[in-house]
Amino acid sequence: MPTPLNILLVEDSEDDAQLLLHALKKGGWEPLYERVESGSAMEMALARRKWDVVIADQNLPQFSALKALDLLKENGYEIPFFIVSGSIEESLAAEAMNAGAQDYVMKSNLTRLSPAIERELREVQVRRDRQRAEATVEHQAHYDLLTNLPNRTTFKDRLTVALAQAGRNRKMMGILFVDLDRFKTIVDTLGHTIGDKLLRGVAERLRASLEEGDTLARMGGDEFVILLPQINRADRAVRVAQRILEALKPSFHFDEHELHITMSIGITLYPYDGEDADTLLRNADTALYRAKEQGRNNYQLYTPAMNARAFERLALENSLRKALERREFLLHYQPQVHMRTGVIAGTEALVRWQHPDLGLVYPAEFISIAEETGLITQLGEWVIRTACAQNKAWQKAGLPPMTVSVNLSARQFQQQDLVESVARILKETGLEARWLEMEITEGIAMQNADYTNVLLRGLKSMGVKVALDDFGTGYSSLSYLKKFPIDTLKIDQSFVRDLTTDPNDAAIANAVIVLAHSLKLTVIAEGVETREQETFLREHDCDMSQGFLFSTPLPAQPLESLIRNHLQKTT
């Protein structure tokens, strides 16, 4: 069946036009065309409708193909442009191609035109697909996918600008840290789909409570933050908090569920509660927790006395300092599985703390403390060494060689001797560099892009693989993504979770896969928990996956048993 083709034909001869159209019909096209002979007529035709291609005769009485090409470019149209001519000099053909023409064809050989058009339209589609993928990922660098609010990175950028302006103008500024009360209970009871609808509904009510010039951002999870730039009095921040609490009083209705939700709010004021972004946000968070302690559904202005929580962290810090000496840390490993073959091709090493009083403590509870105190350096080296030693032990035990992936924290990544430290550990454990992969998050990578590039190249020069973790949630620049010597992109589990029900998540996951493969990178999906997710990812050519569908993170020996059992089933 012929393929429709919309052609804007710049040609003064109707006979020549018909010969050209006949050749295109023989080539399998169904040409729909408009013929013009002048620049003004061409401009009007371009404005009237969309065209698939422009085909121009080289010489017309008062117009030419090169003038037509210039007109196309000057007006910002990106339409494939072809030149046909009864005779064309080689220098003129070269000039046309350099100016942006896709091809030139002699009128005596019009059979060349159909395949040239087909080739170019195919390339146009590839470029459009990639541009869409890049635009999607670029948007995610600055906005939260679920609510379309500014994300943490964008908020901090705006806060930095607002601080400078408030300082110059000697104005007060307010920050409200906002957190949903008992949101986790709703999600655990009704599921993530209802939870996401609730977050979107809350975001709308928060937005409606603010004035023009205020910034509302989603920091992640059920946390939002509000910036009130250059306020005159503290009671402006209080009035906003009161409006928010009032706005949440009416119930939400989703899928026959009636939900009543409240919020706790912590408030800090510049310059009284801090003069820099980190201090203001930290103190707002402290005030928020005070609001939680006061029964939730209220707001609290920060006071220096709200530091009881700091003492709890101090106790954990003291325990953390002794944990390495007491060998209280251990590693669990989560397998990474090839989507096509089902083969276990790697594992991710995940640190746990076997606290003598608190039991098994997960990284979210202690990594930030380790970062702040500098203990992360020793802990991080222990994790790399233990993971490498274990991987070598598995190889000696007869397991097929596989990659072990280790997460690098922000503080570790800034170690000046990190590359030398990794090289030393590989030598001491006897593990070949190709079986070690280092994971960094987008945020870490972009803190200092030039330093990141140098360090990653140092790791790559040894043969160590590099993965970019939580891709799509941070703020990586696509230009840097192309420059960084990385091997793997990991799709964050927040996109994987609802990709079978949420078209936006599905589009993001697919965009990351397309983008990664265009850069010749491997794609690993995190948090795969259902067969439906697995099927979607496999059908969209995702390379590997990890998640509870296949296995939870396991200690070394149970994982070895799992791999051996898996090998028996597949051989």
C-alpha positions in Angstrom: 0.0 0.0 0.0 1.5 3.4 -1.0 2.8 5.6 1.8 1.4 9.1 2.0 4.0 11.8 1.5 3.3 15.6 1.9 5.5 17.4 -0.5 6.1 21.1 -0.9 7.4 21.3 -4.5 9.4 24.4 -5.6 9.1 24.0 -9.4 8.1 26.3 -12.3 7.3 23.5 -14.7 4.1 21.5 -14.3 5.5 18.9 -16.7 8.6 18.4 -14.7 6.5 18.2 -11.5 4.4 15.4 -13.0 7.5 13.4 -14.0 8.8 13.8 -10.5 5.5 12.7 -8.9 5.3 9.7 -11.3 8.8 8.6 -10.2 7.7 8.9 -6.5 4.5 6.8 -7.2 6.7 4.1 -8.7 8.8 4.2 -5.6 5.9 3.3 -3.4 4.7 6.8 -2.3 1.3 8.5 -2.5 2.4 12.1 -3.0 0.2 14.9 -1.8 1.8 18.1 -3.0 1.6 21.8 -3.5 3.7 23.5 -6.2 5.1 27.0 -5.7 7.4 29.1 -7.9 8.4 32.0 -5.6 9.7 32.8 -2.1 6.5 34.5 -1.1 4.4 31.6 -2.2 6.7 29.2 -0.4 6.4 31.1 2.8 2.6 31.0 2.7 2.6 27.3 1.9 5.0 26.6 4.9 2.6 28.5 7.2 -0.5 26.7 5.9 0.4 23.1 6.8 3.1 20.6 7.8 5.3 19.1 5.1 7.2 15.9 5.1 9.8 17.1 2.6 10.6 20.0 0.4 11.8 19.3 -3.2 13.2 22.2 -5.1 14.3 22.7 -8.7 17.8 24.2 -8.8 17.0 27.1 -11.1 13.7 29.0 -11.5 13.2 32.3 -13.3 13.2 34.4 -10.1 14.0 31.8 -7.4 16.4 29.0 -6.8 16.9 25.9 -4.6 19.6 27.6 -2.5 17.3 30.6 -1.9 14.5 28.2 -0.9 16.9 26.4 1.5 17.9 29.7 3.1 14.2 30.7 3.5 13.5 27.3 5.2 16.4 27.8 7.7 15.6 31.5 8.4 12.1 30.6 9.4 13.2 27.8 11.7 11.8 24.8 9.8 13.5 21.5 10.1 12.2 19.7 7.0 14.3 17.4 4.8 15.3 19.3 1.7 16.1 17.8 -1.7 17.3 19.4 -4.9 16.5 18.2 -8.4 18.1 19.6 -11.5 18.5 19.0 -15.2 22.2 19.8 -14.8 24.1 20.7 -11.7 27.8 21.6 -11.3 29.8 19.7 -8.8 30.7 22.8 -6.9 27.1 23.9 -6.7 26.1 20.4 -5.4 28.8 20.7 -2.7 27.5 24.1 -1.8 24.0 22.8 -1.5 25.0 19.9 0.7 27.1 22.1 3.0 24.1 24.5 3.3 22.0 21.7 4.6 20.4 20.0 1.7 19.9 16.2 2.3 20.6 15.2 -1.3 20.6 16.4 -4.9 19.2 14.3 -7.7 19.4 14.7 -11.5 16.1 14.8 -13.3 17.5 12.2 -15.7 17.8 9.8 -12.7 14.7 10.3 -10.6 14.7 6.7 -9.4 17.3 7.9 -6.8 14.8 10.2 -5.2 12.5 7.6 -3.5 15.2 5.8 -1.6 16.9 9.1 -0.6 13.6 10.3 0.9 13.0 7.1 2.7 16.4 7.1 4.2 16.1 10.7 5.4 12.6 10.3 6.9 13.9 7.3 8.8 16.8 9.4 10.1 14.4 12.2 11.0 12.3 9.7 13.1 15.4 8.5 14.9 16.4 12.1 15.7 12.9 12.9 17.0 12.8 9.8 19.2 16.1 10.7 20.7 15.1 14.3 21.2 11.9 13.2 23.0 13.8 10.9 25.2 16.4 13.6 26.1 13.6 16.2 26.7 11.9 13.8 29.0 15.0 13.0 31.0 16.0 16.7 31.0 12.6 17.7 32.5 13.1 15.1 35.2 16.4 16.8 36.1 14.4 19.8 37.4 10.8 18.7 38.2 9.2 15.9 40.2 7.4 13.5 37.9 4.5 12.7 40.1 3.4 16.3 40.9 5.3 18.3 38.3 6.6 20.5 41.1 10.2 21.8 41.2 12.4 19.1 42.7 15.0 19.3 45.5 17.7 20.5 43.1 15.6 23.3 41.6 14.4 24.4 45.0 17.9 24.7 46.3 18.8 26.8 43.2 15.9 29.1 43.9 16.7 29.2 47.6 20.3 30.3 46.8 19.1 33.1 44.6 16.5 34.2 47.2 19.1 34.2 50.0 21.3 36.5 48.0 18.4 38.9 47.2 17.2 38.9 50.8 20.7 39.6 52.1 21.1 42.5 49.7 17.7 44.0 50.5 17.9 43.2 54.2 14.6 41.4 54.1 13.2 38.4 56.0 12.6 35.1 54.3 10.5 32.1 55.3 10.9 28.4 54.7 8.2 25.9 55.6 9.0 22.2 55.7 5.8 20.2 55.2 5.3 16.5 55.8 2.1 14.4 55.6 1.1 12.7 58.8 0.9 8.9 58.8 1.2 8.7 55.0 3.1 5.4 55.2 0.0 3.8 56.9 -2.2 4.9 53.9 0.3 3.5 51.4 0.7 0.2 53.3 -3.1 -0.2 53.6 -4.3 1.1 50.2 -1.2 0.8 48.0 1.1 3.1 46.1 -1.5 4.0 43.5 -3.8 5.7 46.0 -0.7 7.1 47.7 0.4 8.8 44.5 -3.1 10.2 43.8 -3.1 11.6 47.4 0.3 13.3 46.8 -1.0 14.9 43.6 -4.1 16.1 45.4 -2.1 17.5 48.3 0.2 19.3 45.9 -2.7 21.0 44.3 -4.1 22.2 47.6 -0.7 23.4 48.7 -0.2 25.3 45.4 -3.6 27.0 45.9 -2.6 28.2 49.4 0.3 30.2 48.1 0.8 33.5 46.5 2.5 34.5 43.2 6.3 34.5 43.7 6.2 31.7 46.4 7.9 28.4 45.5 6.5 25.0 46.3 8.7 22.0 45.8 8.6 18.3 46.5 11.7 17.1 48.3 10.8 13.4 47.9 8.4 10.9 49.5 5.7 12.8 51.3 7.9 15.9 52.0 7.2 19.3 50.5 9.0 22.6 51.1 7.8 26.1 50.6 9.9 29.2 50.1 8.5 32.6 51.0 10.9 35.2 49.6 11.4 38.7 51.1 8.5 38.7 53.7 8.1 41.7 56.0 6.9 39.9 59.1 7.0 36.4 60.6 3.3 36.1 60.8 3.2 35.9 57.0 4.8 32.4 57.3 2.4 31.5 60.1 -0.6 32.6 58.0 0.5 30.4 55.2 0.9 27.4 57.6 -2.6 28.0 58.9 -4.0 28.2 55.4 -2.4 24.9 54.6 -3.8 23.1 57.6 -7.2 24.5 56.7 -6.9 23.4 53.1 -6.3 19.8 54.1 -9.4 19.6 56.3 -11.8 18.5 53.5 -11.4 14.8 52.8 -10.0 13.4 49.6 -11.9 10.8 47.5 -10.1 8.3 45.4 -11.5 5.1 44.0 -14.3 5.0 46.6 -11.9 5.7 49.4 -12.5 8.7 51.6 -9.2 9.9 53.1 -8.6 12.4 55.8 -5.0 13.6 55.9 -3.2 16.1 58.1 0.2 17.8 57.9 3.0 18.8 60.3 4.9 21.9 59.4 8.3 23.3 60.5 9.1 27.0 59.9 12.4 28.8 59.8 13.1 32.5 59.2 16.1 34.1 57.6 18.3 35.5 59.0 17.3 34.6 62.6 17.3 30.8 62.2 20.3 30.5 59.8 22.1 32.4 57.1 22.7 29.6 54.6 20.5 27.1 52.8 21.6 24.0 54.6 21.2 25.5 58.1 17.8 26.9 57.3 16.6 23.6 55.9 18.1 21.5 58.7 16.4 23.7 61.3 13.1 23.6 59.5 13.4 19.9 59.6 14.0 20.0 63.3 10.9 22.2 63.8 8.9 19.8 61.7 9.8 16.9 64.0 8.9 19.0 67.0 5.4 19.4 65.3 5.2 15.7 65.0 6.0 15.3 68.7 3.3 17.8 69.6 0.6 15.5 68.2 0.9 16.3 64.4 -1.5 18.5 62.4 0.2 21.7 63.6 3.1 24.0 62.8 6.1 24.9 64.9 8.6 27.8 64.5 12.1 26.7 65.0 13.8 27.5 68.3 17.4 26.5 69.3 15.9 24.4 72.1 14.6 21.9 69.6 17.8 19.9 69.5 16.8 16.8 71.6 16.8 14.9 68.4 20.5 15.8 67.9 21.3 13.9 71.1 19.7 10.8 69.8 21.9 11.1 66.7 24.9 11.7 68.9 24.2 8.4 70.7 24.0 6.6 67.3 27.2 8.3 66.2 29.1 7.0 69.3 27.8 3.5 68.7 28.8 3.9 65.0 32.4 4.8 65.9 32.8 1.5 67.8 30.9 -0.7 65.2 33.8 -1.2 62.9 36.1 -2.3 65.7 33.5 -4.7 67.0 32.8 -6.1 63.5 29.2 -5.2 63.7 28.8 -4.5 60.0 27.9 -7.1 57.4 27.0 -7.2 53.7 23.9 -8.5 52.0 23.9 -9.1 48.3 21.0 -8.6 45.8 21.3 -10.5 42.5 21.1 -8.8 39.2 19.5 -10.9 36.5 19.7 -10.8 32.7 16.2 -10.1 31.4 16.5 -12.3 28.3 18.4 -15.4 29.7 17.5 -15.3 33.4 21.2 -15.7 34.2 22.5 -14.1 37.4 25.2 -11.9 36.1 26.0 -9.7 39.1 25.1 -8.6 42.6 24.8 -5.4 44.5 26.5 -5.3 47.9 24.4 -3.6 50.5 25.7 -2.8 54.0 23.8 -3.6 57.2 24.6 -2.8 60.8 24.0 -5.5 63.4 23.5 -3.2 66.3 23.8 -4.9 69.8 20.7 -3.2 71.1 18.7 -2.0 68.0 19.1 -5.2 65.9 19.6 -5.0 62.1 19.9 -1.3 61.2 19.6 -0.3 57.5 21.8 2.3 55.7 19.1 5.0 55.8 19.5 5.2 59.5 23.3 5.6 59.7 24.9 6.5 56.4 24.1 10.2 56.8 25.8 10.2 60.2 28.8 8.4 58.9 29.0 11.0 56.1 28.8 13.9 58.5 31.4 12.5 60.9 33.8 11.2 58.3 33.4 7.6 59.4 32.2 6.8 55.9 35.7 6.7 54.7 36.6 3.7 56.9 33.2 2.1 56.4 33.3 2.6 52.6 36.7 1.0 52.3 35.6 -1.9 54.5 32.5 -2.4 52.2 34.7 -2.4 49.0 37.3 -4.8 50.5 34.6 -7.2 51.9 32.7 -7.2 48.6 35.8 -7.9 46.5 37.0 -10.6 48.9 33.6 -12.3 48.8 33.4 -12.2 45.0 36.9 -13.7 44.8 35.8 -16.4 47.3 32.8 -17.2 45.1 35.0 -17.6 42.1 37.3 -20.0 44.0 34.3 -21.9 45.1 33.5 -22.6 41.5 30.7 -20.1 40.8 30.7 -18.4 37.4 32.5 -15.0 37.5 30.1 -12.2 38.0 30.2 -8.5 38.8 29.8 -7.2 42.4 28.5 -3.6 42.5 29.4 -1.3 45.4 27.7 2.1 46.2 30.0 5.1 46.7 28.8 7.8 49.1 29.3 11.5 48.5 32.1 11.7 51.0 33.8 8.6 49.6 33.6 10.0 46.1 35.5 13.1 47.3 38.5 11.0 48.6 41.6 12.2 46.7 43.1 8.7 47.0 40.0 6.7 46.1 41.4 5.3 42.8 44.6 4.2 44.6 42.6 2.7 47.5 40.5 0.6 45.0 43.6 -0.5 43.2 45.2 -1.6 46.5 42.1 -3.5 47.5 41.9 -5.3 44.2 45.5 -6.3 44.4 45.2 -7.5 48.0 42.0 -9.5 47.4 43.1 -10.9 44.0 39.9 -9.9 42.3 40.2 -8.8 38.7 39.1 -5.2 38.1 36.5 -6.2 35.5 34.4 -8.0 38.2 34.0 -4.8 40.3 31.5 -2.1 39.6 31.3 1.2 41.4 27.9 2.9 41.7 27.4 6.7 42.1 24.1 8.7 42.1 23.3 11.5 39.7 23.6 14.0 42.6 27.1 12.9 43.5 28.2 12.9 39.9 27.1 16.5 39.3 28.5 18.0 42.5 31.7 18.6 40.5 31.4 17.3 37.0 35.1 17.9 36.1 36.3 16.1 39.1 33.8 13.3 38.5 35.1 12.8 34.9 38.8 12.6 36.1 38.0 10.1 38.9 35.8 7.9 36.8 38.4 7.8 34.1 40.9 6.7 36.8 38.6 3.8 37.8 38.0 2.9 34.2 41.7 2.9 33.4 42.1 -0.1 35.8 39.2 -1.9 34.2 36.6 -1.2 37.0 33.0 -0.7 35.7 31.0 2.4 36.6 27.2 2.6 37.1 25.0 5.7 37.4 22.4 4.9 40.1 18.9 6.2 40.6 18.9 7.6 37.1 16.1 10.1 36.4 15.7 11.3 39.9 18.6 13.8 40.1 19.9 16.5 37.9 22.5 15.1 35.5 23.1 17.2 32.4 22.8 15.1 29.2 25.9 16.7 27.8 27.9 15.3 30.8 26.1 12.0 30.6 27.7 11.6 27.2 31.1 12.5 28.5 31.2 10.5 31.7 32.9 7.1 31.1 30.0 5.0 32.5 29.0 1.5 31.6 25.5 1.2 33.2 22.4 3.3 33.9 20.1 2.1 36.7 16.4 3.0 36.4 15.2 4.2 39.8 12.6 2.0 41.4 10.3 5.0 41.7 9.7 4.8 38.0 9.6 1.0 37.9 6.9 0.6 40.6 4.0 1.9 38.6 5.2 1.6 35.0 2.5 -0.9 34.1 -0.3 1.4 35.3 1.1 4.9 35.0 1.8 6.1 31.4 4.3 8.7 32.7 6.4 6.2 34.5 6.3 3.9 31.4 7.4 6.8 29.2 10.3 7.6 31.6 11.5 4.0 31.8 11.3 3.6 28.0 13.1 7.0 27.5 15.9 6.0 29.8 16.3 2.6 27.9 16.3 4.4 24.5 18.8 7.0 25.7 21.1 4.5 27.3 21.2 2.2 24.3 21.9 5.2 22.0 24.9 5.8 24.2 25.8 2.0 24.2 25.2 1.6 27.9 23.7 -1.3 29.8 20.4 -0.6 31.6 19.4 -2.2 34.9 16.0 -1.7 36.4 15.8 -1.5 40.2 12.9 -2.6 42.4 11.3 -5.1 40.0 8.6 -6.8 42.1 5.9 -8.1 39.7 5.8 -10.3 36.6 4.0 -7.4 34.8 6.9 -5.1 35.4 9.3 -7.7 34.3 7.4 -8.3 31.1 7.2 -4.6 30.3 10.9 -4.1 30.8 11.8 -7.2 28.7 9.6 -6.1 25.9 11.3 -2.7 25.9 14.7 -4.2 25.8 15.9 -3.5 29.3 19.1 -5.5 29.8 19.0 -6.5 33.5 16.8 -6.2 36.6 17.0 -6.6 40.3 14.3 -6.6 42.9 12.2 -8.7 45.2 10.6 -10.6 42.3 13.8 -12.6 42.0 15.4 -12.2 45.4 15.7 -10.0 48.5 19.2 -9.0 49.5 20.8 -12.1 51.0 23.9 -12.8 53.2 26.8 -14.4 51.2 26.1 -18.0 51.9 22.4 -18.0 51.1 23.1 -16.2 47.9 25.7 -18.8 46.9 23.1 -21.5 47.5 20.6 -19.5 45.4 23.1 -19.2 42.5 23.9 -22.9 42.7 20.3 -23.9 42.7 19.6 -21.5 39.8 22.5 -23.0 37.8 21.1 -26.5 38.3 17.8 -25.5 37.0 19.2 -23.8 33.9 21.7 -26.5 32.9 
